[in-house]
Amino acid sequence: MAIERNSDRIDKANERNRATLLSKYLPSSVKLFLHPPVDRPEDFFQPPPAFHTNLKEVVDSPVITPKAPLVEFATDQASLETNRATLERHGFSLEALYAENKGTTLDYGSEF
């Protein structure tokens, strides 16, 4: 008797949750937020005639390796002292420090 009563209560609670959650938090259809699955890749792509020529030109272009910057990227005491002295030489101006580090990994657009 108690097991049936609890099962009925659980079923009713689940039904209320389904009705409330779907109407309150989710759109009426999953198609509104889930895109259709992709069946398989499209292997029939043919690159334009100049593609390989252009790709080879990009691959063969020279890449200039940036020089090392004046700052050290570490947090040990010696590196912190070196960075403090470097900043002091530049009047604690990051603008002056960046200006002197053109062509290094500290330069804008460079990734370090």
Gaussian input, Z-matrix of N, CA and C with variables (Angstrom, degrees):
# hf/3-21g

backbone

0 1
 N
 C     1     B1
 C     2     B2     1     A1
 N     3     B3     2     A2     1     D1
 C     4     B4     3     A3     2     D2
 C     5     B5     4     A4     3     D3
 N     6     B6     5     A5     4     D4
 C     7     B7     6     A6     5     D5
 C     8     B8     7     A7     6     D6
 N     9     B9     8     A8     7     D7
 C    10    B10     9     A9     8     D8
 C    11    B11    10    A10     9     D9
 N    12    B12    11    A11    10    D10
 C    13    B13    12    A12    11    D11
 C    14    B14    13    A13    12    D12
 N    15    B15    14    A14    13    D13
 C    16    B16    15    A15    14    D14
 C    17    B17    16    A16    15    D15
 N    18    B18    17    A17    16    D16
 C    19    B19    18    A18    17    D17
 C    20    B20    19    A19    18    D18
 N    21    B21    20    A20    19    D19
 C    22    B22    21    A21    20    D20
 C    23    B23    22    A22    21    D21
 N    24    B24    23    A23    22    D22
 C    25    B25    24    A24    23    D23
 C    26    B26    25    A25    24    D24
 N    27    B27    26    A26    25    D25
 C    28    B28    27    A27    26    D26
 C    29    B29    28    A28    27    D27
 N    30    B30    29    A29    28    D28
 C    31    B31    30    A30    29    D29
 C    32    B32    31    A31    30    D30
 N    33    B33    32    A32    31    D31
 C    34    B34    33    A33    32    D32
 C    35    B35    34    A34    33    D33
 N    36    B36    35    A35    34    D34
 C    37    B37    36    A36    35    D35
 C    38    B38    37    A37    36    D36
 N    39    B39    38    A38    37    D37
 C    40    B40    39    A39    38    D38
 C    41    B41    40    A40    39    D39
 N    42    B42    41    A41    40    D40
 C    43    B43    42    A42    41    D41
 C    44    B44    43    A43    42    D42
 N    45    B45    44    A44    43    D43
 C    46    B46    45    A45    44    D44
 C    47    B47    46    A46    45    D45
 N    48    B48    47    A47    46    D46
 C    49    B49    48    A48    47    D47
 C    50    B50    49    A49    48    D48
 N    51    B51    50    A50    49    D49
 C    52    B52    51    A51    50    D50
 C    53    B53    52    A52    51    D51
 N    54    B54    53    A53    52    D52
 C    55    B55    54    A54    53    D53
 C    56    B56    55    A55    54    D54
 N    57    B57    56    A56    55    D55
 C    58    B58    57    A57    56    D56
 C    59    B59    58    A58    57    D57
 N    60    B60    59    A59    58    D58
 C    61    B61    60    A60    59    D59
 C    62    B62    61    A61    60    D60
 N    63    B63    62    A62    61    D61
 C    64    B64    63    A63    62    D62
 C    65    B65    64    A64    63    D63
 N    66    B66    65    A65    64    D64
 C    67    B67    66    A66    65    D65
 C    68    B68    67    A67    66    D66
 N    69    B69    68    A68    67    D67
 C    70    B70    69    A69    68    D68
 C    71    B71    70    A70    69    D69
 N    72    B72    71    A71    70    D70
 C    73    B73    72    A72    71    D71
 C    74    B74    73    A73    72    D72
 N    75    B75    74    A74    73    D73
 C    76    B76    75    A75    74    D74
 C    77    B77    76    A76    75    D75
 N    78    B78    77    A77    76    D76
 C    79    B79    78    A78    77    D77
 C    80    B80    79    A79    78    D78
 N    81    B81    80    A80    79    D79
 C    82    B82    81    A81    80    D80
 C    83    B83    82    A82    81    D81
 N    84    B84    83    A83    82    D82
 C    85    B85    84    A84    83    D83
 C    86    B86    85    A85    84    D84
 N    87    B87    86    A86    85    D85
 C    88    B88    87    A87    86    D86
 C    89    B89    88    A88    87    D87
 N    90    B90    89    A89    88    D88
 C    91    B91    90    A90    89    D89
 C    92    B92    91    A91    90    D90
 N    93    B93    92    A92    91    D91
 C    94    B94    93    A93    92    D92
 C    95    B95    94    A94    93    D93
 N    96    B96    95    A95    94    D94
 C    97    B97    96    A96    95    D95
 C    98    B98    97    A97    96    D96
 N    99    B99    98    A98    97    D97
 C   100   B100    99    A99    98    D98
 C   101   B101   100   A100    99    D99
 N   102   B102   101   A101   100   D100
 C   103   B103   102   A102   101   D101
 C   104   B104   103   A103   102   D102
 N   105   B105   104   A104   103   D103
 C   106   B106   105   A105   104   D104
 C   107   B107   106   A106   105   D105
 N   108   B108   107   A107   106   D106
 C   109   B109   108   A108   107   D107
 C   110   B110   109   A109   108   D108
 N   111   B111   110   A110   109   D109
 C   112   B112   111   A111   110   D110
 C   113   B113   112   A112   111   D111
 N   114   B114   113   A113   112   D112
 C   115   B115   114   A114   113   D113
 C   116   B116   115   A115   114   D114
 N   117   B117   116   A116   115   D115
 C   118   B118   117   A117   116   D116
 C   119   B119   118   A118   117   D117
 N   120   B120   119   A119   118   D118
 C   121   B121   120   A120   119   D119
 C   122   B122   121   A121   120   D120
 N   123   B123   122   A122   121   D121
 C   124   B124   123   A123   122   D122
 C   125   B125   124   A124   123   D123
 N   126   B126   125   A125   124   D124
 C   127   B127   126   A126   125   D125
 C   128   B128   127   A127   126   D126
 N   129   B129   128   A128   127   D127
 C   130   B130   129   A129   128   D128
 C   131   B131   130   A130   129   D129
 N   132   B132   131   A131   130   D130
 C   133   B133   132   A132   131   D131
 C   134   B134   133   A133   132   D132
 N   135   B135   134   A134   133   D133
 C   136   B136   135   A135   134   D134
 C   137   B137   136   A136   135   D135
 N   138   B138   137   A137   136   D136
 C   139   B139   138   A138   137   D137
 C   140   B140   139   A139   138   D138
 N   141   B141   140   A140   139   D139
 C   142   B142   141   A141   140   D140
 C   143   B143   142   A142   141   D141
 N   144   B144   143   A143   142   D142
 C   145   B145   144   A144   143   D143
 C   146   B146   145   A145   144   D144
 N   147   B147   146   A146   145   D145
 C   148   B148   147   A147   146   D146
 C   149   B149   148   A148   147   D147
 N   150   B150   149   A149   148   D148
 C   151   B151   150   A150   149   D149
 C   152   B152   151   A151   150   D150
 N   153   B153   152   A152   151   D151
 C   154   B154   153   A153   152   D152
 C   155   B155   154   A154   153   D153
 N   156   B156   155   A155   154   D154
 C   157   B157   156   A156   155   D155
 C   158   B158   157   A157   156   D156
 N   159   B159   158   A158   157   D157
 C   160   B160   159   A159   158   D158
 C   161   B161   160   A160   159   D159
 N   162   B162   161   A161   160   D160
 C   163   B163   162   A162   161   D161
 C   164   B164   163   A163   162   D162
 N   165   B165   164   A164   163   D163
 C   166   B166   165   A165   164   D164
 C   167   B167   166   A166   165   D165
 N   168   B168   167   A167   166   D166
 C   169   B169   168   A168   167   D167
 C   170   B170   169   A169   168   D168
 N   171   B171   170   A170   169   D169
 C   172   B172   171   A171   170   D170
 C   173   B173   172   A172   171   D171
 N   174   B174   173   A173   172   D172
 C   175   B175   174   A174   173   D173
 C   176   B176   175   A175   174   D174
 N   177   B177   176   A176   175   D175
 C   178   B178   177   A177   176   D176
 C   179   B179   178   A178   177   D177
 N   180   B180   179   A179   178   D178
 C   181   B181   180   A180   179   D179
 C   182   B182   181   A181   180   D180
 N   183   B183   182   A182   181   D181
 C   184   B184   183   A183   182   D182
 C   185   B185   184   A184   183   D183
 N   186   B186   185   A185   184   D184
 C   187   B187   186   A186   185   D185
 C   188   B188   187   A187   186   D186
 N   189   B189   188   A188   187   D187
 C   190   B190   189   A189   188   D188
 C   191   B191   190   A190   189   D189
 N   192   B192   191   A191   190   D190
 C   193   B193   192   A192   191   D191
 C   194   B194   193   A193   192   D192
 N   195   B195   194   A194   193   D193
 C   196   B196   195   A195   194   D194
 C   197   B197   196   A196   195   D195
 N   198   B198   197   A197   196   D196
 C   199   B199   198   A198   197   D197
 C   200   B200   199   A199   198   D198
 N   201   B201   200   A200   199   D199
 C   202   B202   201   A201   200   D200
 C   203   B203   202   A202   201   D201
 N   204   B204   203   A203   202   D202
 C   205   B205   204   A204   203   D203
 C   206   B206   205   A205   204   D204
 N   207   B207   206   A206   205   D205
 C   208   B208   207   A207   206   D206
 C   209   B209   208   A208   207   D207
 N   210   B210   209   A209   208   D208
 C   211   B211   210   A210   209   D209
 C   212   B212   211   A211   210   D210
 N   213   B213   212   A212   211   D211
 C   214   B214   213   A213   212   D212
 C   215   B215   214   A214   213   D213
 N   216   B216   215   A215   214   D214
 C   217   B217   216   A216   215   D215
 C   218   B218   217   A217   216   D216
 N   219   B219   218   A218   217   D217
 C   220   B220   219   A219   218   D218
 C   221   B221   220   A220   219   D219
 N   222   B222   221   A221   220   D220
 C   223   B223   222   A222   221   D221
 C   224   B224   223   A223   222   D222
 N   225   B225   224   A224   223   D223
 C   226   B226   225   A225   224   D224
 C   227   B227   226   A226   225   D225
 N   228   B228   227   A227   226   D226
 C   229   B229   228   A228   227   D227
 C   230   B230   229   A229   228   D228
 N   231   B231   230   A230   229   D229
 C   232   B232   231   A231   230   D230
 C   233   B233   232   A232   231   D231
 N   234   B234   233   A233   232   D232
 C   235   B235   234   A234   233   D233
 C   236   B236   235   A235   234   D234
 N   237   B237   236   A236   235   D235
 C   238   B238   237   A237   236   D236
 C   239   B239   238   A238   237   D237
 N   240   B240   239   A239   238   D238
 C   241   B241   240   A240   239   D239
 C   242   B242   241   A241   240   D240
 N   243   B243   242   A242   241   D241
 C   244   B244   243   A243   242   D242
 C   245   B245   244   A244   243   D243
 N   246   B246   245   A245   244   D244
 C   247   B247   246   A246   245   D245
 C   248   B248   247   A247   246   D246
 N   249   B249   248   A248   247   D247
 C   250   B250   249   A249   248   D248
 C   251   B251   250   A250   249   D249
 N   252   B252   251   A251   250   D250
 C   253   B253   252   A252   251   D251
 C   254   B254   253   A253   252   D252
 N   255   B255   254   A254   253   D253
 C   256   B256   255   A255   254   D254
 C   257   B257   256   A256   255   D255
 N   258   B258   257   A257   256   D256
 C   259   B259   258   A258   257   D257
 C   260   B260   259   A259   258   D258
 N   261   B261   260   A260   259   D259
 C   262   B262   261   A261   260   D260
 C   263   B263   262   A262   261   D261
 N   264   B264   263   A263   262   D262
 C   265   B265   264   A264   263   D263
 C   266   B266   265   A265   264   D264
 N   267   B267   266   A266   265   D265
 C   268   B268   267   A267   266   D266
 C   269   B269   268   A268   267   D267
 N   270   B270   269   A269   268   D268
 C   271   B271   270   A270   269   D269
 C   272   B272   271   A271   270   D270
 N   273   B273   272   A272   271   D271
 C   274   B274   273   A273   272   D272
 C   275   B275   274   A274   273   D273
 N   276   B276   275   A275   274   D274
 C   277   B277   276   A276   275   D275
 C   278   B278   277   A277   276   D276
 N   279   B279   278   A278   277   D277
 C   280   B280   279   A279   278   D278
 C   281   B281   280   A280   279   D279
 N   282   B282   281   A281   280   D280
 C   283   B283   282   A282   281   D281
 C   284   B284   283   A283   282   D282
 N   285   B285   284   A284   283   D283
 C   286   B286   285   A285   284   D284
 C   287   B287   286   A286   285   D285
 N   288   B288   287   A287   286   D286
 C   289   B289   288   A288   287   D287
 C   290   B290   289   A289   288   D288
 N   291   B291   290   A290   289   D289
 C   292   B292   291   A291   290   D290
 C   293   B293   292   A292   291   D291
 N   294   B294   293   A293   292   D292
 C   295   B295   294   A294   293   D293
 C   296   B296   295   A295   294   D294
 N   297   B297   296   A296   295   D295
 C   298   B298   297   A297   296   D296
 C   299   B299   298   A298   297   D297
 N   300   B300   299   A299   298   D298
 C   301   B301   300   A300   299   D299
 C   302   B302   301   A301   300   D300
 N   303   B303   302   A302   301   D301
 C   304   B304   303   A303   302   D302
 C   305   B305   304   A304   303   D303
 N   306   B306   305   A305   304   D304
 C   307   B307   306   A306   305   D305
 C   308   B308   307   A307   306   D306
 N   309   B309   308   A308   307   D307
 C   310   B310   309   A309   308   D308
 C   311   B311   310   A310   309   D309
 N   312   B312   311   A311   310   D310
 C   313   B313   312   A312   311   D311
 C   314   B314   313   A313   312   D312
 N   315   B315   314   A314   313   D313
 C   316   B316   315   A315   314   D314
 C   317   B317   316   A316   315   D315
 N   318   B318   317   A317   316   D316
 C   319   B319   318   A318   317   D317
 C   320   B320   319   A319   318   D318
 N   321   B321   320   A320   319   D319
 C   322   B322   321   A321   320   D320
 C   323   B323   322   A322   321   D321
 N   324   B324   323   A323   322   D322
 C   325   B325   324   A324   323   D323
 C   326   B326   325   A325   324   D324
 N   327   B327   326   A326   325   D325
 C   328   B328   327   A327   326   D326
 C   329   B329   328   A328   327   D327
 N   330   B330   329   A329   328   D328
 C   331   B331   330   A330   329   D329
 C   332   B332   331   A331   330   D330
 N   333   B333   332   A332   331   D331
 C   334   B334   333   A333   332   D332
 C   335   B335   334   A334   333   D333

   B1=1.4499
   B2=1.5368
   B3=1.3349
   B4=1.4593
   B5=1.5340
   B6=1.3214
   B7=1.4644
   B8=1.5333
   B9=1.3319
   B10=1.4645
   B11=1.5242
   B12=1.3334
   B13=1.4647
   B14=1.5337
   B15=1.3455
   B16=1.4674
   B17=1.5291
   B18=1.3125
   B19=1.4689
   B20=1.5225
   B21=1.3339
   B22=1.4655
   B23=1.5258
   B24=1.3123
   B25=1.4721
   B26=1.5408
   B27=1.3118
   B28=1.4694
   B29=1.5182
   B30=1.3336
   B31=1.4642
   B32=1.5260
   B33=1.3328
   B34=1.4659
   B35=1.5280
   B36=1.3314
   B37=1.4702
   B38=1.5242
   B39=1.3291
   B40=1.4589
   B41=1.5220
   B42=1.3177
   B43=1.4647
   B44=1.5294
   B45=1.3384
   B46=1.4686
   B47=1.5317
   B48=1.3184
   B49=1.4659
   B50=1.5230
   B51=1.3287
   B52=1.4545
   B53=1.5267
   B54=1.3025
   B55=1.4643
   B56=1.5220
   B57=1.3360
   B58=1.4568
   B59=1.5209
   B60=1.3303
   B61=1.4625
   B62=1.5228
   B63=1.3205
   B64=1.4561
   B65=1.5198
   B66=1.3094
   B67=1.4620
   B68=1.5197
   B69=1.3275
   B70=1.4592
   B71=1.5291
   B72=1.3376
   B73=1.4533
   B74=1.5263
   B75=1.2995
   B76=1.4542
   B77=1.5202
   B78=1.3248
   B79=1.4669
   B80=1.5334
   B81=1.3007
   B82=1.4630
   B83=1.5233
   B84=1.3206
   B85=1.4628
   B86=1.5288
   B87=1.3252
   B88=1.4627
   B89=1.5226
   B90=1.3132
   B91=1.4571
   B92=1.5276
   B93=1.3136
   B94=1.4585
   B95=1.5197
   B96=1.3444
   B97=1.4653
   B98=1.5292
   B99=1.3249
   B100=1.4608
   B101=1.5215
   B102=1.3168
   B103=1.4563
   B104=1.5283
   B105=1.3101
   B106=1.4657
   B107=1.5229
   B108=1.3102
   B109=1.4684
   B110=1.5270
   B111=1.3146
   B112=1.4589
   B113=1.5274
   B114=1.3140
   B115=1.4656
   B116=1.5210
   B117=1.3115
   B118=1.4705
   B119=1.5277
   B120=1.3177
   B121=1.4656
   B122=1.5288
   B123=1.3028
   B124=1.4568
   B125=1.5265
   B126=1.3177
   B127=1.4533
   B128=1.5265
   B129=1.2992
   B130=1.4560
   B131=1.5232
   B132=1.3428
   B133=1.4621
   B134=1.5297
   B135=1.3106
   B136=1.4589
   B137=1.5247
   B138=1.3343
   B139=1.4665
   B140=1.5205
   B141=1.3357
   B142=1.4628
   B143=1.5304
   B144=1.3075
   B145=1.4667
   B146=1.5291
   B147=1.3254
   B148=1.4708
   B149=1.5261
   B150=1.3157
   B151=1.4665
   B152=1.5267
   B153=1.3116
   B154=1.4692
   B155=1.5230
   B156=1.3243
   B157=1.4648
   B158=1.5248
   B159=1.3415
   B160=1.4687
   B161=1.5254
   B162=1.3204
   B163=1.4605
   B164=1.5253
   B165=1.3186
   B166=1.4660
   B167=1.5214
   B168=1.3196
   B169=1.4706
   B170=1.5323
   B171=1.3207
   B172=1.4703
   B173=1.5266
   B174=1.3187
   B175=1.4617
   B176=1.5232
   B177=1.3213
   B178=1.4618
   B179=1.5247
   B180=1.3315
   B181=1.4701
   B182=1.5243
   B183=1.3372
   B184=1.4670
   B185=1.5301
   B186=1.3038
   B187=1.4587
   B188=1.5235
   B189=1.3171
   B190=1.4610
   B191=1.5265
   B192=1.3137
   B193=1.4611
   B194=1.5163
   B195=1.3286
   B196=1.4627
   B197=1.5315
   B198=1.3298
   B199=1.4635
   B200=1.5291
   B201=1.3221
   B202=1.4690
   B203=1.5311
   B204=1.3215
   B205=1.4552
   B206=1.5292
   B207=1.3211
   B208=1.4629
   B209=1.5240
   B210=1.3255
   B211=1.4640
   B212=1.5168
   B213=1.3083
   B214=1.4639
   B215=1.5260
   B216=1.3173
   B217=1.4609
   B218=1.5247
   B219=1.3137
   B220=1.4650
   B221=1.5252
   B222=1.3193
   B223=1.4661
   B224=1.5219
   B225=1.3383
   B226=1.4653
   B227=1.5347
   B228=1.3028
   B229=1.4672
   B230=1.5342
   B231=1.3338
   B232=1.4649
   B233=1.5358
   B234=1.3179
   B235=1.4696
   B236=1.5175
   B237=1.3218
   B238=1.4667
   B239=1.5177
   B240=1.3172
   B241=1.4669
   B242=1.5208
   B243=1.3304
   B244=1.4639
   B245=1.5257
   B246=1.3203
   B247=1.4624
   B248=1.5265
   B249=1.3386
   B250=1.4681
   B251=1.5207
   B252=1.3354
   B253=1.4624
   B254=1.5340
   B255=1.3342
   B256=1.4641
   B257=1.5213
   B258=1.3177
   B259=1.4741
   B260=1.5264
   B261=1.3156
   B262=1.4669
   B263=1.5324
   B264=1.3473
   B265=1.4714
   B266=1.5232
   B267=1.3196
   B268=1.4698
   B269=1.5266
   B270=1.3179
   B271=1.4663
   B272=1.5098
   B273=1.3236
   B274=1.4674
   B275=1.5363
   B276=1.3276
   B277=1.4656
   B278=1.5312
   B279=1.3263
   B280=1.4584
   B281=1.5299
   B282=1.3276
   B283=1.4572
   B284=1.5352
   B285=1.3264
   B286=1.4670
   B287=1.5294
   B288=1.3248
   B289=1.4722
   B290=1.5248
   B291=1.3386
   B292=1.4576
   B293=1.5330
   B294=1.3326
   B295=1.4678
   B296=1.5233
   B297=1.3255
   B298=1.4593
   B299=1.5233
   B300=1.3283
   B301=1.4608
   B302=1.5179
   B303=1.3415
   B304=1.4660
   B305=1.5215
   B306=1.3260
   B307=1.4596
   B308=1.5167
   B309=1.3378
   B310=1.4657
   B311=1.5188
   B312=1.3117
   B313=1.4655
   B314=1.5218
   B315=1.3286
   B316=1.4696
   B317=1.5261
   B318=1.3140
   B319=1.4703
   B320=1.5294
   B321=1.3251
   B322=1.4608
   B323=1.5178
   B324=1.3091
   B325=1.4565
   B326=1.5155
   B327=1.3120
   B328=1.4548
   B329=1.5103
   B330=1.3093
   B331=1.4700
   B332=1.5039
   B333=1.3117
   B334=1.4736
   B335=1.4907
   A1=110.88
   A2=117.08
   A3=121.18
   A4=110.58
   A5=116.24
   A6=119.85
   A7=110.17
   A8=116.40
   A9=119.96
   A10=110.93
   A11=116.57
   A12=121.52
   A13=109.82
   A14=117.10
   A15=120.58
   A16=111.20
   A17=115.97
   A18=119.26
   A19=110.66
   A20=117.07
   A21=120.66
   A22=110.83
   A23=116.88
   A24=120.89
   A25=110.57
   A26=116.77
   A27=120.76
   A28=110.32
   A29=116.89
   A30=120.46
   A31=111.05
   A32=117.07
   A33=120.64
   A34=111.16
   A35=116.73
   A36=120.44
   A37=110.56
   A38=116.61
   A39=119.86
   A40=111.38
   A41=116.67
   A42=120.63
   A43=110.98
   A44=117.08
   A45=120.39
   A46=110.41
   A47=116.15
   A48=119.81
   A49=111.36
   A50=116.49
   A51=119.75
   A52=110.63
   A53=116.72
   A54=120.97
   A55=110.84
   A56=117.15
   A57=121.37
   A58=111.81
   A59=116.82
   A60=120.25
   A61=111.73
   A62=116.42
   A63=118.74
   A64=111.54
   A65=117.70
   A66=119.02
   A67=112.06
   A68=117.10
   A69=119.38
   A70=112.64
   A71=118.59
   A72=120.98
   A73=114.79
   A74=119.01
   A75=120.81
   A76=111.17
   A77=117.31
   A78=119.69
   A79=110.39
   A80=115.25
   A81=119.86
   A82=112.63
   A83=117.18
   A84=120.31
   A85=109.45
   A86=116.66
   A87=119.96
   A88=111.06
   A89=117.72
   A90=121.26
   A91=111.70
   A92=116.64
   A93=120.58
   A94=112.69
   A95=118.30
   A96=119.26
   A97=113.98
   A98=118.51
   A99=121.25
   A100=109.24
   A101=116.51
   A102=120.94
   A103=109.13
   A104=117.67
   A105=119.34
   A106=110.17
   A107=118.15
   A108=120.07
   A109=111.62
   A110=115.41
   A111=121.60
   A112=106.79
   A113=115.89
   A114=120.09
   A115=112.34
   A116=116.85
   A117=120.61
   A118=107.75
   A119=116.91
   A120=118.43
   A121=111.08
   A122=114.57
   A123=120.12
   A124=107.94
   A125=117.10
   A126=121.99
   A127=112.95
   A128=117.37
   A129=119.36
   A130=112.30
   A131=118.42
   A132=121.29
   A133=110.31
   A134=116.14
   A135=122.55
   A136=107.86
   A137=118.37
   A138=119.48
   A139=111.15
   A140=116.79
   A141=119.08
   A142=110.30
   A143=117.88
   A144=120.78
   A145=114.40
   A146=118.84
   A147=121.12
   A148=112.66
   A149=117.50
   A150=120.14
   A151=112.19
   A152=117.53
   A153=120.18
   A154=111.71
   A155=117.02
   A156=120.63
   A157=110.40
   A158=116.31
   A159=120.54
   A160=111.23
   A161=116.74
   A162=120.39
   A163=110.51
   A164=117.23
   A165=120.81
   A166=110.76
   A167=116.89
   A168=120.49
   A169=110.75
   A170=116.48
   A171=120.42
   A172=110.43
   A173=117.22
   A174=121.28
   A175=111.31
   A176=117.34
   A177=121.25
   A178=113.67
   A179=118.25
   A180=119.44
   A181=109.95
   A182=116.61
   A183=119.71
   A184=111.82
   A185=114.92
   A186=121.46
   A187=107.45
   A188=115.75
   A189=120.58
   A190=108.26
   A191=115.86
   A192=120.57
   A193=109.05
   A194=118.20
   A195=119.63
   A196=111.61
   A197=114.22
   A198=119.60
   A199=108.79
   A200=115.23
   A201=120.52
   A202=109.15
   A203=118.85
   A204=120.91
   A205=111.24
   A206=114.85
   A207=120.35
   A208=112.16
   A209=117.73
   A210=120.73
   A211=109.96
   A212=115.64
   A213=121.41
   A214=108.39
   A215=115.81
   A216=121.48
   A217=109.95
   A218=115.31
   A219=121.77
   A220=107.20
   A221=115.65
   A222=119.59
   A223=112.99
   A224=117.04
   A225=117.85
   A226=108.70
   A227=116.89
   A228=121.96
   A229=112.10
   A230=117.43
   A231=120.53
   A232=110.76
   A233=117.82
   A234=121.40
   A235=110.79
   A236=116.84
   A237=120.30
   A238=111.07
   A239=117.70
   A240=121.52
   A241=110.70
   A242=116.56
   A243=120.85
   A244=110.41
   A245=117.51
   A246=121.64
   A247=111.40
   A248=116.96
   A249=120.22
   A250=110.38
   A251=116.74
   A252=120.80
   A253=110.71
   A254=116.73
   A255=120.80
   A256=110.55
   A257=116.38
   A258=120.01
   A259=111.04
   A260=117.21
   A261=121.00
   A262=109.77
   A263=117.70
   A264=121.14
   A265=111.58
   A266=116.34
   A267=121.15
   A268=111.69
   A269=115.89
   A270=120.15
   A271=112.93
   A272=117.25
   A273=124.23
   A274=111.54
   A275=115.17
   A276=121.61
   A277=109.00
   A278=116.08
   A279=119.70
   A280=110.79
   A281=116.53
   A282=119.87
   A283=110.37
   A284=117.08
   A285=120.68
   A286=110.39
   A287=116.77
   A288=120.84
   A289=110.44
   A290=117.15
   A291=120.47
   A292=111.02
   A293=116.82
   A294=120.62
   A295=110.95
   A296=117.55
   A297=120.70
   A298=112.46
   A299=118.09
   A300=121.88
   A301=113.24
   A302=117.35
   A303=120.22
   A304=108.66
   A305=116.77
   A306=121.46
   A307=113.95
   A308=117.22
   A309=120.63
   A310=109.11
   A311=116.65
   A312=120.22
   A313=112.21
   A314=117.84
   A315=121.42
   A316=110.92
   A317=117.51
   A318=122.49
   A319=109.33
   A320=116.17
   A321=121.10
   A322=110.78
   A323=116.58
   A324=122.40
   A325=113.74
   A326=117.24
   A327=120.12
   A328=109.23
   A329=116.55
   A330=120.25
   A331=108.53
   A332=114.75
   A333=118.48
   A334=110.01
   D1=-49.67
   D2=-179.15
   D3=-65.99
   D4=-37.33
   D5=-179.76
   D6=-65.23
   D7=-42.19
   D8=178.62
   D9=-64.48
   D10=-42.33
   D11=179.53
   D12=-61.24
   D13=-44.99
   D14=179.59
   D15=-65.95
   D16=-39.19
   D17=177.93
   D18=-63.39
   D19=-42.06
   D20=177.14
   D21=-61.96
   D22=-43.38
   D23=179.13
   D24=-62.05
   D25=-43.24
   D26=179.60
   D27=-64.11
   D28=-43.56
   D29=179.09
   D30=-61.49
   D31=-44.14
   D32=179.55
   D33=-65.23
   D34=-41.45
   D35=178.74
   D36=-64.50
   D37=-41.89
   D38=178.33
   D39=-62.90
   D40=-40.79
   D41=179.16
   D42=-64.64
   D43=-41.90
   D44=176.75
   D45=-62.82
   D46=-42.53
   D47=179.40
   D48=-62.50
   D49=-44.25
   D50=179.72
   D51=-59.67
   D52=-45.94
   D53=-178.43
   D54=-65.83
   D55=-44.46
   D56=-177.24
   D57=-70.10
   D58=-47.75
   D59=-176.29
   D60=-64.66
   D61=-44.03
   D62=-178.17
   D63=-66.69
   D64=-42.35
   D65=-176.62
   D66=-79.83
   D67=-30.82
   D68=-174.46
   D69=-87.40
   D70=-39.68
   D71=-170.55
   D72=-112.10
   D73=-17.80
   D74=-176.60
   D75=-120.57
   D76=151.55
   D77=175.55
   D78=-64.58
   D79=169.02
   D80=-176.53
   D81=-68.91
   D82=-23.37
   D83=-178.99
   D84=-137.74
   D85=140.88
   D86=178.69
   D87=-69.31
   D88=-19.21
   D89=178.47
   D90=-64.65
   D91=-18.90
   D92=178.90
   D93=-74.32
   D94=-22.18
   D95=-179.22
   D96=-130.18
   D97=-9.08
   D98=175.44
   D99=-111.50
   D100=124.77
   D101=178.39
   D102=-77.91
   D103=156.13
   D104=177.56
   D105=-64.77
   D106=148.65
   D107=-178.69
   D108=-67.56
   D109=154.47
   D110=176.33
   D111=-90.21
   D112=123.42
   D113=-175.91
   D114=-68.95
   D115=-48.54
   D116=-176.39
   D117=-165.85
   D118=162.48
   D119=178.67
   D120=-69.92
   D121=156.06
   D122=178.08
   D123=-90.82
   D124=101.82
   D125=-176.76
   D126=-89.23
   D127=4.24
   D128=-175.79
   D129=-94.71
   D130=7.51
   D131=-178.66
   D132=-65.02
   D133=130.86
   D134=175.71
   D135=-116.18
   D136=117.79
   D137=179.97
   D138=-66.43
   D139=154.11
   D140=177.65
   D141=-63.30
   D142=158.76
   D143=-175.27
   D144=-56.11
   D145=-36.11
   D146=-176.39
   D147=-85.34
   D148=-0.78
   D149=-174.77
   D150=-58.43
   D151=-52.22
   D152=-176.88
   D153=-65.48
   D154=-36.02
   D155=177.22
   D156=-63.58
   D157=-46.25
   D158=179.67
   D159=-66.11
   D160=-39.54
   D161=178.96
   D162=-63.66
   D163=-43.04
   D164=179.11
   D165=-63.68
   D166=-37.11
   D167=178.26
   D168=-63.51
   D169=-41.81
   D170=178.71
   D171=-67.22
   D172=-45.03
   D173=-178.22
   D174=-64.71
   D175=-36.74
   D176=-177.87
   D177=-82.75
   D178=-7.29
   D179=-178.92
   D180=-69.89
   D181=143.30
   D182=-177.45
   D183=-70.20
   D184=145.48
   D185=177.20
   D186=-117.61
   D187=120.43
   D188=-178.73
   D189=-85.33
   D190=124.32
   D191=177.92
   D192=-78.93
   D193=126.74
   D194=179.95
   D195=-65.66
   D196=151.13
   D197=176.17
   D198=-76.38
   D199=166.87
   D200=177.03
   D201=-73.71
   D202=141.01
   D203=179.59
   D204=-79.41
   D205=171.79
   D206=178.80
   D207=-76.90
   D208=-18.11
   D209=-178.76
   D210=-94.36
   D211=159.93
   D212=178.29
   D213=-112.12
   D214=134.34
   D215=-177.80
   D216=-95.27
   D217=68.04
   D218=178.19
   D219=-150.99
   D220=163.26
   D221=-178.29
   D222=-115.87
   D223=13.41
   D224=176.37
   D225=-73.21
   D226=164.40
   D227=-173.31
   D228=-60.43
   D229=-41.18
   D230=-179.22
   D231=-63.64
   D232=-41.92
   D233=179.47
   D234=-67.01
   D235=-40.65
   D236=178.04
   D237=-62.54
   D238=-40.55
   D239=177.97
   D240=-65.73
   D241=-42.38
   D242=178.37
   D243=-61.65
   D244=-44.82
   D245=179.86
   D246=-66.11
   D247=-38.13
   D248=177.23
   D249=-63.17
   D250=-44.44
   D251=179.69
   D252=-64.79
   D253=-38.62
   D254=178.26
   D255=-64.00
   D256=-44.78
   D257=177.23
   D258=-63.64
   D259=-39.37
   D260=-179.97
   D261=-63.50
   D262=-41.58
   D263=178.32
   D264=-61.40
   D265=-26.23
   D266=179.96
   D267=-99.81
   D268=18.03
   D269=178.25
   D270=64.86
   D271=29.62
   D272=-177.91
   D273=54.72
   D274=31.42
   D275=179.39
   D276=-106.88
   D277=114.74
   D278=177.05
   D279=-65.33
   D280=-32.44
   D281=178.71
   D282=-61.40
   D283=-44.34
   D284=178.41
   D285=-66.87
   D286=-39.12
   D287=179.29
   D288=-63.83
   D289=-45.17
   D290=178.98
   D291=-64.22
   D292=-38.69
   D293=-179.59
   D294=-61.62
   D295=-36.93
   D296=179.88
   D297=-78.86
   D298=-12.96
   D299=-177.58
   D300=-103.96
   D301=26.38
   D302=175.60
   D303=-62.36
   D304=136.44
   D305=179.05
   D306=82.59
   D307=7.03
   D308=177.07
   D309=-109.02
   D310=178.77
   D311=177.85
   D312=-70.81
   D313=-8.37
   D314=177.00
   D315=-89.12
   D316=-10.32
   D317=-177.78
   D318=-69.16
   D319=152.10
   D320=178.57
   D321=-60.11
   D322=137.12
   D323=179.70
   D324=87.82
   D325=-9.86
   D326=178.37
   D327=-90.29
   D328=144.40
   D329=176.71
   D330=-106.16
   D331=132.23
   D332=179.35
   D333=-124.11

